[in-house]
Amino acid sequence: QVQLVESGGGLVQPGGSLRLSCAASGFTFDRYAMNWYRQGPGKERELVARITSRFGITNYADSVKGRFTISRDNRKNTVFLQMNSLKPEDTAVYYCKALIDGMDYWGKGTLVTVSS
């Protein structure tokens, strides 16, 4: 059974940093690309960052380039999202997603609130 469990969200001031984690289980983690999405208040869910399986090639939404870094530890079946220079508009629920054999699997999300 595929499970994705996010953690690390919280309240942070503008300009601050957070590191999100997504612990994966139930599938061969190092065979699949992993994704971070977010959904802000009143907004549609959007792709934030993606990392490929074997070579760790990364892609980012323009809005987070230079501030966020996605990485993975295949030994620990975990994907991370390091978020620096956070802005109020980064406030959202952040979700981990894996596409496995044609099916999307989502975690339940972790809330990030950027506010002074």
C-alpha positions in Angstrom: 0.0 0.0 0.0 1.5 3.3 -1.1 1.8 5.9 1.6 3.2 9.4 1.5 3.4 11.3 4.8 4.4 15.0 4.8 5.9 16.8 7.8 7.7 20.0 8.6 5.1 22.6 8.0 4.3 25.4 10.4 4.2 29.2 10.9 7.2 31.2 9.8 7.9 34.9 9.3 8.6 36.4 5.9 12.2 35.8 4.9 12.4 32.7 7.0 13.0 29.0 6.1 11.4 25.7 6.5 12.3 22.2 5.4 9.5 19.8 4.4 9.9 16.1 4.4 7.8 13.4 2.7 8.3 9.8 3.9 7.3 7.2 1.3 6.5 3.5 1.7 4.7 0.7 -0.2 6.6 1.1 -3.5 10.2 1.0 -4.8 11.0 4.6 -4.1 14.2 5.0 -6.2 12.3 4.0 -9.4 10.0 7.0 -9.4 10.1 10.7 -9.8 8.7 12.7 -6.8 6.8 15.9 -6.8 5.9 18.7 -4.4 2.6 20.5 -5.0 0.9 23.3 -3.1 -2.6 24.7 -2.8 -3.0 28.2 -1.4 -6.2 29.7 -0.1 -8.6 30.2 -2.9 -6.1 28.9 -5.4 -5.7 25.8 -7.6 -3.2 23.2 -6.7 0.1 23.8 -8.5 3.3 22.0 -9.1 6.2 23.5 -7.1 9.1 21.1 -7.7 10.0 17.8 -9.2 12.9 15.4 -8.9 13.6 12.4 -11.2 14.3 9.0 -9.8 17.8 7.9 -10.8 19.8 11.1 -11.6 17.9 13.5 -9.4 17.2 16.0 -12.2 15.1 18.9 -10.7 12.5 21.3 -12.1 10.8 24.2 -10.3 7.9 26.5 -10.8 9.1 30.0 -11.8 7.7 31.4 -8.6 10.1 29.4 -6.4 13.2 29.2 -8.5 16.3 30.2 -6.5 14.4 30.0 -3.2 13.3 26.3 -3.0 15.4 23.2 -3.4 14.0 19.7 -3.8 16.2 16.7 -2.9 15.8 13.0 -2.1 17.4 10.3 0.0 16.8 7.0 -1.7 18.2 5.1 1.3 15.6 6.6 3.6 12.7 6.7 1.0 12.3 10.4 1.7 12.0 13.5 -0.4 12.6 17.0 0.9 11.7 20.6 0.1 14.0 23.2 1.5 12.2 26.5 1.4 14.2 29.8 1.9 13.3 33.4 1.7 9.7 32.6 2.3 7.0 35.0 1.2 3.4 35.4 2.4 2.3 34.2 -1.0 4.0 30.8 -0.3 1.3 30.2 2.3 -0.4 26.9 1.3 -0.9 23.3 2.0 2.1 21.4 0.6 1.5 18.0 -0.8 3.9 15.2 -1.9 2.9 13.2 -5.0 4.1 10.2 -6.8 2.9 8.9 -10.2 3.2 5.1 -10.0 2.1 2.9 -12.9 -0.3 5.5 -14.2 -1.9 6.4 -10.9 -1.3 9.5 -8.8 -0.7 9.0 -5.1 -0.9 12.0 -2.7 -0.1 12.6 0.8 -2.5 14.4 3.1 -0.4 17.6 3.1 1.4 19.9 5.6 0.3 23.5 6.1 2.9 26.3 5.7 1.9 29.7 6.9 4.1 32.7 6.1 3.1 35.7 8.2 4.5 38.3 10.6 
